[in-house]
Amino acid sequence: MRYVTITDHSPEDVLERAKRFFGEHSNLRVREETASSLTFAGEIGLARFAVDRDGGHTNVRVETDRVAGLDVTDLAKRFLYTLRNRH
């Protein structure tokens, strides 16, 4: 599954928030990490996050290797929802 959202969080903040979120809510571990992407992997699936800054907003793209059903896709969607509001 593929998802895209736009947020006012910086790309660096999005990736740090993703690490915290997946660390707290899953057994997924970081498999690969660059300055603009993260890949998480584990028994429930694989999720790739890519971020870039454009026009004052951060584009967040997520691709998972599963459809929906208590797996990595559900977690990815939950994480994207957390980016909607700044605290």
C-alpha angles and dihedrals in degrees: 000000000000128000133179129191138166123225139172091230114107118255090248091051092049092054093046090048090050091053091050094044096049091042091055099038106036148021090244116128132203107264098175133010134185132164090271105028147044131195120200123193138180145123093303095053147274130293127188119198122193125181136187136168120240131163095349094308135091118238112214119196122186128186123185131186094226138059119230127303121103094313142102092300092060091049092048091052091048090051093050089053089058090061093063096083130039116222 
